[in-house]
Amino acid sequence: MPLNSFRIENEGPIGIAECREVPSLMVIAGPNGVGKSTLLDKLHDGGSNIDISKIAETIYLSPHRAPVATDI
């Protein structure tokens, strides 16, 4: 059974993030520091008000950063 809904409150920069009907494809986008990685981490970990046992298959790609050259 897929993730049907979630609600995350007061986690890092997130005040409230809620989705009552999760679509089959959801794009999470925004500027730096708004909580995209926090949201994905909480969904992956089964955080606030999420019953992770209802997720049959989770595809999760951890947030990553491109390497930055510091010796230019």
PDB file as gemmi writes it, atoms N, CA and C in Angstrom:
CRYST1    1.000    1.000    1.000  90.00  90.00  90.00 P 1                      
ATOM      1  N   MET A   1       0.849  -1.178   0.000  1.00  0.00           N  
ATOM      2  CA  MET A   1       0.000   0.000   0.000  1.00  0.00           C  
ATOM      3  C   MET A   1       0.894   1.241   0.000  1.00  0.00           C  
ATOM      4  N   PRO A   2       0.666   2.178  -0.911  1.00  0.00           N  
ATOM      5  CA  PRO A   2       1.506   3.372  -0.995  1.00  0.00           C  
ATOM      6  C   PRO A   2       1.189   4.375   0.111  1.00  0.00           C  
ATOM      7  N   LEU A   3       2.045   5.354   0.231  1.00  0.00           N  
ATOM      8  CA  LEU A   3       1.827   6.449   1.173  1.00  0.00           C  
ATOM      9  C   LEU A   3       0.641   7.262   0.672  1.00  0.00           C  
ATOM     10  N   ASN A   4      -0.413   7.333   1.438  1.00  0.00           N  
ATOM     11  CA  ASN A   4      -1.629   8.035   1.019  1.00  0.00           C  
ATOM     12  C   ASN A   4      -1.657   9.497   1.445  1.00  0.00           C  
ATOM     13  N   SER A   5      -1.104   9.780   2.620  1.00  0.00           N  
ATOM     14  CA  SER A   5      -1.116  11.155   3.123  1.00  0.00           C  
ATOM     15  C   SER A   5       0.008  11.326   4.136  1.00  0.00           C  
ATOM     16  N   PHE A   6       0.340  12.584   4.421  1.00  0.00           N  
ATOM     17  CA  PHE A   6       1.319  12.861   5.471  1.00  0.00           C  
ATOM     18  C   PHE A   6       1.089  14.260   6.016  1.00  0.00           C  
ATOM     19  N   ARG A   7       1.574  14.471   7.214  1.00  0.00           N  
ATOM     20  CA  ARG A   7       1.562  15.787   7.867  1.00  0.00           C  
ATOM     21  C   ARG A   7       2.809  15.848   8.737  1.00  0.00           C  
ATOM     22  N   ILE A   8       3.627  16.843   8.499  1.00  0.00           N  
ATOM     23  CA  ILE A   8       4.861  17.035   9.258  1.00  0.00           C  
ATOM     24  C   ILE A   8       4.816  18.440   9.842  1.00  0.00           C  
ATOM     25  N   GLU A   9       5.083  18.549  11.129  1.00  0.00           N  
ATOM     26  CA  GLU A   9       5.034  19.842  11.805  1.00  0.00           C  
ATOM     27  C   GLU A   9       6.329  20.108  12.556  1.00  0.00           C  
ATOM     28  N   ASN A  10       6.750  21.355  12.528  1.00  0.00           N  
ATOM     29  CA  ASN A  10       7.871  21.846  13.335  1.00  0.00           C  
ATOM     30  C   ASN A  10       9.111  20.971  13.245  1.00  0.00           C  
ATOM     31  N   GLU A  11       9.544  20.713  12.040  1.00  0.00           N  
ATOM     32  CA  GLU A  11      10.783  19.949  11.808  1.00  0.00           C  
ATOM     33  C   GLU A  11      11.715  20.826  11.000  1.00  0.00           C  
ATOM     34  N   GLY A  12      12.818  21.247  11.614  1.00  0.00           N  
ATOM     35  CA  GLY A  12      13.760  22.121  10.917  1.00  0.00           C  
ATOM     36  C   GLY A  12      13.055  23.373  10.413  1.00  0.00           C  
ATOM     37  N   PRO A  13      13.258  23.714   9.139  1.00  0.00           N  
ATOM     38  CA  PRO A  13      12.619  24.914   8.589  1.00  0.00           C  
ATOM     39  C   PRO A  13      11.136  24.726   8.243  1.00  0.00           C  
ATOM     40  N   ILE A  14      10.607  23.522   8.420  1.00  0.00           N  
ATOM     41  CA  ILE A  14       9.214  23.247   8.066  1.00  0.00           C  
ATOM     42  C   ILE A  14       8.298  23.602   9.226  1.00  0.00           C  
ATOM     43  N   GLY A  15       7.372  24.515   8.984  1.00  0.00           N  
ATOM     44  CA  GLY A  15       6.320  24.802   9.968  1.00  0.00           C  
ATOM     45  C   GLY A  15       5.280  23.700   9.894  1.00  0.00           C  
ATOM     46  N   ILE A  16       4.623  23.596   8.746  1.00  0.00           N  
ATOM     47  CA  ILE A  16       3.663  22.523   8.482  1.00  0.00           C  
ATOM     48  C   ILE A  16       3.796  22.125   7.015  1.00  0.00           C  
ATOM     49  N   ALA A  17       3.907  20.834   6.772  1.00  0.00           N  
ATOM     50  CA  ALA A  17       3.861  20.281   5.415  1.00  0.00           C  
ATOM     51  C   ALA A  17       2.815  19.177   5.457  1.00  0.00           C  
ATOM     52  N   GLU A  18       1.790  19.322   4.647  1.00  0.00           N  
ATOM     53  CA  GLU A  18       0.700  18.356   4.675  1.00  0.00           C  
ATOM     54  C   GLU A  18       0.242  18.055   3.253  1.00  0.00           C  
ATOM     55  N   CYS A  19      -0.056  16.798   3.019  1.00  0.00           N  
ATOM     56  CA  CYS A  19      -0.650  16.369   1.755  1.00  0.00           C  
ATOM     57  C   CYS A  19      -1.673  15.300   2.106  1.00  0.00           C  
ATOM     58  N   ARG A  20      -2.945  15.599   1.868  1.00  0.00           N  
ATOM     59  CA  ARG A  20      -4.013  14.671   2.237  1.00  0.00           C  
ATOM     60  C   ARG A  20      -4.213  13.566   1.214  1.00  0.00           C  
ATOM     61  N   GLU A  21      -3.842  13.810  -0.037  1.00  0.00           N  
ATOM     62  CA  GLU A  21      -3.940  12.797  -1.085  1.00  0.00           C  
ATOM     63  C   GLU A  21      -2.666  12.839  -1.911  1.00  0.00           C  
ATOM     64  N   VAL A  22      -1.722  11.977  -1.598  1.00  0.00           N  
ATOM     65  CA  VAL A  22      -0.433  11.961  -2.282  1.00  0.00           C  
ATOM     66  C   VAL A  22      -0.624  11.419  -3.700  1.00  0.00           C  
ATOM     67  N   PRO A  23      -0.208  12.192  -4.716  1.00  0.00           N  
ATOM     68  CA  PRO A  23      -0.339  11.718  -6.094  1.00  0.00           C  
ATOM     69  C   PRO A  23       0.697  10.638  -6.394  1.00  0.00           C  
ATOM     70  N   SER A  24       0.546   9.974  -7.522  1.00  0.00           N  
ATOM     71  CA  SER A  24       1.494   8.919  -7.881  1.00  0.00           C  
ATOM     72  C   SER A  24       2.875   9.486  -8.193  1.00  0.00           C  
ATOM     73  N   LEU A  25       2.949  10.754  -8.571  1.00  0.00           N  
ATOM     74  CA  LEU A  25       4.225  11.433  -8.793  1.00  0.00           C  
ATOM     75  C   LEU A  25       4.133  12.807  -8.153  1.00  0.00           C  
ATOM     76  N   MET A  26       5.091  13.119  -7.273  1.00  0.00           N  
ATOM     77  CA  MET A  26       5.108  14.416  -6.611  1.00  0.00           C  
ATOM     78  C   MET A  26       6.495  15.017  -6.782  1.00  0.00           C  
ATOM     79  N   VAL A  27       6.548  16.258  -7.244  1.00  0.00           N  
ATOM     80  CA  VAL A  27       7.807  16.980  -7.402  1.00  0.00           C  
ATOM     81  C   VAL A  27       7.924  17.948  -6.242  1.00  0.00           C  
ATOM     82  N   ILE A  28       9.070  17.904  -5.563  1.00  0.00           N  
ATOM     83  CA  ILE A  28       9.329  18.803  -4.443  1.00  0.00           C  
ATOM     84  C   ILE A  28      10.457  19.726  -4.878  1.00  0.00           C  
ATOM     85  N   ALA A  29      10.168  21.008  -4.992  1.00  0.00           N  
ATOM     86  CA  ALA A  29      11.151  21.975  -5.478  1.00  0.00           C  
ATOM     87  C   ALA A  29      11.056  23.258  -4.675  1.00  0.00           C  
ATOM     88  N   GLY A  30      12.149  23.996  -4.625  1.00  0.00           N  
ATOM     89  CA  GLY A  30      12.159  25.277  -3.934  1.00  0.00           C  
ATOM     90  C   GLY A  30      13.586  25.734  -3.726  1.00  0.00           C  
ATOM     91  N   PRO A  31      13.763  26.960  -3.262  1.00  0.00           N  
ATOM     92  CA  PRO A  31      15.111  27.479  -3.028  1.00  0.00           C  
ATOM     93  C   PRO A  31      15.789  26.791  -1.850  1.00  0.00           C  
ATOM     94  N   ASN A  32      17.078  27.040  -1.702  1.00  0.00           N  
ATOM     95  CA  ASN A  32      17.847  26.468  -0.589  1.00  0.00           C  
ATOM     96  C   ASN A  32      17.260  26.907   0.749  1.00  0.00           C  
ATOM     97  N   GLY A  33      17.265  25.979   1.691  1.00  0.00           N  
ATOM     98  CA  GLY A  33      16.892  26.311   3.059  1.00  0.00           C  
ATOM     99  C   GLY A  33      15.414  26.284   3.394  1.00  0.00           C  
ATOM    100  N   VAL A  34      14.553  25.812   2.487  1.00  0.00           N  
ATOM    101  CA  VAL A  34      13.121  25.819   2.779  1.00  0.00           C  
ATOM    102  C   VAL A  34      12.608  24.506   3.351  1.00  0.00           C  
ATOM    103  N   GLY A  35      13.449  23.446   3.360  1.00  0.00           N  
ATOM    104  CA  GLY A  35      13.049  22.200   4.001  1.00  0.00           C  
ATOM    105  C   GLY A  35      12.799  21.024   3.078  1.00  0.00           C  
ATOM    106  N   LYS A  36      13.257  21.098   1.830  1.00  0.00           N  
ATOM    107  CA  LYS A  36      13.057  19.977   0.901  1.00  0.00           C  
ATOM    108  C   LYS A  36      13.711  18.708   1.423  1.00  0.00           C  
ATOM    109  N   SER A  37      14.953  18.787   1.816  1.00  0.00           N  
ATOM    110  CA  SER A  37      15.676  17.617   2.332  1.00  0.00           C  
ATOM    111  C   SER A  37      15.080  17.130   3.641  1.00  0.00           C  
ATOM    112  N   THR A  38      14.672  18.054   4.499  1.00  0.00           N  
ATOM    113  CA  THR A  38      14.039  17.689   5.766  1.00  0.00           C  
ATOM    114  C   THR A  38      12.753  16.916   5.506  1.00  0.00           C  
ATOM    115  N   LEU A  39      11.957  17.384   4.565  1.00  0.00           N  
ATOM    116  CA  LEU A  39      10.717  16.701   4.214  1.00  0.00           C  
ATOM    117  C   LEU A  39      11.000  15.280   3.726  1.00  0.00           C  
ATOM    118  N   LEU A  40      11.942  15.132   2.811  1.00  0.00           N  
ATOM    119  CA  LEU A  40      12.272  13.803   2.293  1.00  0.00           C  
ATOM    120  C   LEU A  40      12.827  12.894   3.383  1.00  0.00           C  
ATOM    121  N   ASP A  41      13.668  13.438   4.245  1.00  0.00           N  
ATOM    122  CA  ASP A  41      14.217  12.638   5.350  1.00  0.00           C  
ATOM    123  C   ASP A  41      13.114  12.152   6.281  1.00  0.00           C  
ATOM    124  N   LYS A  42      12.179  13.023   6.629  1.00  0.00           N  
ATOM    125  CA  LYS A  42      11.085  12.641   7.537  1.00  0.00           C  
ATOM    126  C   LYS A  42      10.160  11.610   6.887  1.00  0.00           C  
ATOM    127  N   LEU A  43       9.889  11.773   5.596  1.00  0.00           N  
ATOM    128  CA  LEU A  43       9.066  10.781   4.906  1.00  0.00           C  
ATOM    129  C   LEU A  43       9.780   9.437   4.856  1.00  0.00           C  
ATOM    130  N   HIS A  44      11.082   9.477   4.624  1.00  0.00           N  
ATOM    131  CA  HIS A  44      11.864   8.239   4.560  1.00  0.00           C  
ATOM    132  C   HIS A  44      11.946   7.557   5.918  1.00  0.00           C  
ATOM    133  N   ASP A  45      12.113   8.354   6.978  1.00  0.00           N  
ATOM    134  CA  ASP A  45      12.260   7.803   8.336  1.00  0.00           C  
ATOM    135  C   ASP A  45      10.928   7.453   8.987  1.00  0.00           C  
ATOM    136  N   GLY A  46       9.834   7.845   8.370  1.00  0.00           N  
ATOM    137  CA  GLY A  46       8.525   7.596   8.982  1.00  0.00           C  
ATOM    138  C   GLY A  46       8.247   8.574  10.097  1.00  0.00           C  
ATOM    139  N   GLY A  47       8.667   9.831   9.928  1.00  0.00           N  
ATOM    140  CA  GLY A  47       8.513  10.856  10.950  1.00  0.00           C  
ATOM    141  C   GLY A  47       7.071  11.242  11.210  1.00  0.00           C  
ATOM    142  N   SER A  48       6.883  12.380  11.760  1.00  0.00           N  
ATOM    143  CA  SER A  48       5.613  12.920  12.253  1.00  0.00           C  
ATOM    144  C   SER A  48       4.363  12.406  11.540  1.00  0.00           C  
ATOM    145  N   ASN A  49       3.534  11.697  12.269  1.00  0.00           N  
ATOM    146  CA  ASN A  49       2.220  11.249  11.791  1.00  0.00           C  
ATOM    147  C   ASN A  49       2.264  10.428  10.510  1.00  0.00           C  
ATOM    148  N   ILE A  50       3.338   9.681  10.298  1.00  0.00           N  
ATOM    149  CA  ILE A  50       3.446   8.855   9.098  1.00  0.00           C  
ATOM    150  C   ILE A  50       3.544   7.403   9.533  1.00  0.00           C  
ATOM    151  N   ASP A  51       2.656   6.574   9.038  1.00  0.00           N  
ATOM    152  CA  ASP A  51       2.700   5.149   9.332  1.00  0.00           C  
ATOM    153  C   ASP A  51       3.498   4.470   8.223  1.00  0.00           C  
ATOM    154  N   ILE A  52       4.801   4.304   8.460  1.00  0.00           N  
ATOM    155  CA  ILE A  52       5.707   3.755   7.450  1.00  0.00           C  
ATOM    156  C   ILE A  52       5.357   2.313   7.104  1.00  0.00           C  
ATOM    157  N   SER A  53       4.614   1.623   7.970  1.00  0.00           N  
ATOM    158  CA  SER A  53       4.247   0.232   7.697  1.00  0.00           C  
ATOM    159  C   SER A  53       3.287   0.125   6.517  1.00  0.00           C  
ATOM    160  N   LYS A  54       2.647   1.225   6.145  1.00  0.00           N  
ATOM    161  CA  LYS A  54       1.724   1.213   5.021  1.00  0.00           C  
ATOM    162  C   LYS A  54       2.425   1.392   3.685  1.00  0.00           C  
ATOM    163  N   ILE A  55       3.727   1.625   3.716  1.00  0.00           N  
ATOM    164  CA  ILE A  55       4.471   1.831   2.474  1.00  0.00           C  
ATOM    165  C   ILE A  55       5.081   0.504   2.049  1.00  0.00           C  
ATOM    166  N   ALA A  56       4.575  -0.054   0.956  1.00  0.00           N  
ATOM    167  CA  ALA A  56       5.058  -1.343   0.477  1.00  0.00           C  
ATOM    168  C   ALA A  56       6.421  -1.208  -0.190  1.00  0.00           C  
ATOM    169  N   GLU A  57       6.588  -0.198  -0.999  1.00  0.00           N  
ATOM    170  CA  GLU A  57       7.848  -0.001  -1.708  1.00  0.00           C  
ATOM    171  C   GLU A  57       8.149   1.485  -1.724  1.00  0.00           C  
ATOM    172  N   THR A  58       9.307   1.867  -1.223  1.00  0.00           N  
ATOM    173  CA  THR A  58       9.696   3.262  -1.200  1.00  0.00           C  
ATOM    174  C   THR A  58      10.931   3.443  -2.059  1.00  0.00           C  
ATOM    175  N   ILE A  59      10.862   4.349  -2.989  1.00  0.00           N  
ATOM    176  CA  ILE A  59      12.038   4.707  -3.776  1.00  0.00           C  
ATOM    177  C   ILE A  59      12.526   6.023  -3.219  1.00  0.00           C  
ATOM    178  N   TYR A  60      13.750   6.034  -2.719  1.00  0.00           N  
ATOM    179  CA  TYR A  60      14.272   7.223  -2.063  1.00  0.00           C  
ATOM    180  C   TYR A  60      15.686   7.469  -2.537  1.00  0.00           C  
ATOM    181  N   LEU A  61      15.929   8.654  -3.040  1.00  0.00           N  
ATOM    182  CA  LEU A  61      17.266   9.070  -3.408  1.00  0.00           C  
ATOM    183  C   LEU A  61      17.666  10.156  -2.432  1.00  0.00           C  
ATOM    184  N   SER A  62      18.688   9.893  -1.683  1.00  0.00           N  
ATOM    185  CA  SER A  62      19.138  10.829  -0.674  1.00  0.00           C  
ATOM    186  C   SER A  62      19.572  12.145  -1.318  1.00  0.00           C  
ATOM    187  N   PRO A  63      19.324  13.266  -0.645  1.00  0.00           N  
ATOM    188  CA  PRO A  63      19.779  14.552  -1.183  1.00  0.00           C  
ATOM    189  C   PRO A  63      21.295  14.545  -1.337  1.00  0.00           C  
ATOM    190  N   HIS A  64      21.768  15.163  -2.395  1.00  0.00           N  
ATOM    191  CA  HIS A  64      23.207  15.204  -2.633  1.00  0.00           C  
ATOM    192  C   HIS A  64      23.609  16.585  -3.114  1.00  0.00           C  
ATOM    193  N   ARG A  65      24.855  16.886  -2.972  1.00  0.00           N  
ATOM    194  CA  ARG A  65      25.398  18.173  -3.408  1.00  0.00           C  
ATOM    195  C   ARG A  65      26.534  17.901  -4.389  1.00  0.00           C  
ATOM    196  N   ALA A  66      26.643  18.728  -5.392  1.00  0.00           N  
ATOM    197  CA  ALA A  66      27.747  18.614  -6.334  1.00  0.00           C  
ATOM    198  C   ALA A  66      29.026  19.059  -5.633  1.00  0.00           C  
ATOM    199  N   PRO A  67      30.159  18.393  -5.931  1.00  0.00           N  
ATOM    200  CA  PRO A  67      31.428  18.804  -5.324  1.00  0.00           C  
ATOM    201  C   PRO A  67      31.789  20.237  -5.711  1.00  0.00           C  
ATOM    202  N   VAL A  68      32.348  20.964  -4.779  1.00  0.00           N  
ATOM    203  CA  VAL A  68      32.749  22.340  -5.031  1.00  0.00           C  
ATOM    204  C   VAL A  68      34.252  22.421  -4.911  1.00  0.00           C  
ATOM    205  N   ALA A  69      34.916  22.950  -5.950  1.00  0.00           N  
ATOM    206  CA  ALA A  69      36.373  23.110  -5.916  1.00  0.00           C  
ATOM    207  C   ALA A  69      36.715  24.298  -5.028  1.00  0.00           C  
ATOM    208  N   THR A  70      37.588  24.088  -4.058  1.00  0.00           N  
ATOM    209  CA  THR A  70      37.965  25.175  -3.142  1.00  0.00           C  
ATOM    210  C   THR A  70      39.361  25.702  -3.432  1.00  0.00           C  
ATOM    211  N   ASP A  71      40.085  25.087  -4.360  1.00  0.00           N  
ATOM    212  CA  ASP A  71      41.466  25.497  -4.636  1.00  0.00           C  
ATOM    213  C   ASP A  71      41.601  26.168  -6.008  1.00  0.00           C  
ATOM    214  N   ILE A  72      40.632  26.985  -6.350  1.00  0.00           N  
ATOM    215  CA  ILE A  72      40.666  27.660  -7.667  1.00  0.00           C  
ATOM    216  C   ILE A  72      41.501  28.909  -7.574  1.00  0.00           C  
TER     217      ILE A  72                                                      
END                                                                             
